Amino acid sequence: ISTEGSGGNAEQVTIATLRKTIADREESINSVQRTVEELRAKTRRLEHAATSGGSDSDGQMAILTQRNDTLESVNRGMQKELDKNQVSLLDLRAQLREREAQLEQELRSHSVKMSAMETRLRSMQRLGKGQ
């Protein structure tokens, strides 16, 4: 989307900035999702080790339980961060759609004005030739 005249470049920069921010947020969300999946896998391994280790001592069980609790806590924190980023991403996308719609409307408005001015100019040229 581009607009002629004042503000056109600024609008393109604003939209480009929004798109870059959205791409960054999407990458951040993907990174958090990968980390959450890794933590879930570690949690499953720890749970399996804790339940299947028949010869494990109580000390080893306590360590595994503590690690599992820590991983679950980190997992919850990462999930909250992921949720927050997704809400922010939705908001940024809405802002981008809104700005693009505004620019489209402005572009249509400018096109209508240009068409009217061209019609007036042709009319004035015809009047000038008629004298």
N, C-alpha and C positions, 0 to 999 in steps of 0.2 A: 504494500500500500504506500503510495506516495501522494503528497499534496503539493500543489504549486504554491509559491509565495511563502509568506512568513510562517514559521513554525513547522514546515514540512520535515526538515532534517531533525528537528527536536523530537517530533512524533516518531520518526523512524528509529531514533536512538532509544526513546522510551520503550517502544515495542521490542527492539532488539535486546534491551536490558531485561525486560520482563521475560522474554524467551530464554535468555541465558540463565536467569534466576530459576526459572522452571526446570531447565535441564540440570542445573546444579542440585536442586531439591530432589529431582527424580534419582540422580546418582546417589545422593545421600540416603534416600529411602531404600534404594537397592542395596547399598552397603549395610545399612542397619538390618535389612531383612536377611542378608547373608550371615551376618553376625548372630542374629537370633536363631537361625537354623543351625549354625555351628554349636551354639550353646545348648539348643535342644538335643542335638546329637550327643554332646558330652554328658548332658543330664541322663539321657537314656543309657549310655555306657556305664555311668556311675551307679545308676539304679540297678542295672543288670549285675554289675560287679558286687554291689552290696547284697543283693538277694541270692546270687548263685555261689558266692564264696563260702562254702561250708567250713573250711578250715581257717577262715579269717578270724583274727582275734577281735575282741571288743574295741581295742584301740584303733584298729584299721577301719572297723565299721564306723566309729565316731568320726574319723577323719573323712571318710567317704560321705557321710551324712552332712558334715560341715561344708565340704566342697559342693555338694549337691545344693544345699541351702543357699550358698553364695552364688552359684550359677543361676539358680531360680530367681534370686533377687536382682542380679544383673540383667537377666532375661526380661523381668518385669520393667526395669528401668529402660531398657532398649525398646520394648514394646510401646511404652509411653512416649518416648522420643519419636518413634516411627509414626504413631498416631498424630502427634503434634505436627510433624513434617507433612503428613498427608493432608491435614486440614489446611495448613499454610499453602500447600501446592494447589489445592482446590481454589483457594482464595486468589492466588496469583493467576491461575487460568481464567477465573471469572473476570478479574481486572483486565487481562489481555483481551478477552472476547469483547468486553464492554468498550475498551479503547478502540479496537478494530472496528466495531460497529459505529462508534462516533466518527471515526475517520472516513468510513464508507459514506455515512450520511453527509459529512462535510464535502466530500468529493462529488457526490450527486448534486448537492446544492451549488457548488462551484460550476459544475457542468451545465446546470440549468441557467445560471446567470450568464455564463459564456455564450450559450446558445441564444439567449435573449439579446445580448449585446451584439452578436453577429447579425441577428435579424434586424436590429435597429440600424446597424452600420450599412447593411445592404439597402435598407429602405432609404436611408439618407443619401447613399450613392445614387440610387435611382432618381430621387428628387433633384439631386445636383445635375444629373444628365438631362433632366426634363426641362431645365431653364433655357 
